[in-house]
């Protein structure tokens, strides 16, 4: 039996470069894991069983898809029982499903004694979902392509965030489709790449006052969901140094100087799902 944590993530920055021929988009993003996590328990079994309260059909669960992809790749016939205890909200832009899938691939590689390397697990994960490869290289990475090109980085400074999620989710597919219609896609790759590295350097040095965070998906999301803009503004009023939509949302995070300030800000968000979290650093604990 194995018990594993599947950590959530936030995006400090996302630029959407262009639409690809395969229907996905090329992006460049600075992503970092946070200490919010799901818990997965893996037990040997003759068949595939997933025990969870999620309102998702087993065949649509990324954990199930990860198991099937690993079976197909290796030809292995073993089954597994997975007990999935969710803490990361669904449709939140925090990568919960992708993290669960990556954690499943890593756990079964150990449980089934497959001895696959990270590169192979990365490729299997990328065949299931765009965000999955990041979760093999925590805690912080620059992610490019459709999410399958990952450059692992190191960081020793942790930051306090307040996560705020309204009572609705946002479709990632919708967010990208709407972007095509309403936003000019950025093509200045060199400039964006430099800005990403500059942001990473500020994160490493703790230069909070010079942070510039961005998300190309925000414009169209804010137009359809004004509640997101309301949350962003309220986080700043509550003392956050900056606030940003994570991924395609619907979670917004506020960056605070410390945990005490973030916890004080909770009173402004009654009725929302909220969580004070820390960004993860090297080495992971």
Buried (B, 14 or more C-beta within 10 A) or exposed (E): EBEBBBBBBBBBBBBBBEBEEEEBBBBBBBBBBBBBBBBBBBBEEEEBBBEBEBEBEEEEBBBBBBBEBBBEBBEEEBBBBBBBBBEBBEBBBBBBBBBBBBBBBBBBBEBBEBEBEBEBBBBBBBBBBBBBBBBBBBBBBBBBBBBBBBEBBEBEEBBBBBBBBBEEBBEBEEBBBBBEEEBEBBEEBEEBBEBBEEBBEBBBEEEBEEBEBBBBBBEBBBEEBEBBBEBBEBBEEBBBBBBBBBBBBBBBBBBBEEBEBBBBBBEBBEEBBBBBBBBBBEEEE
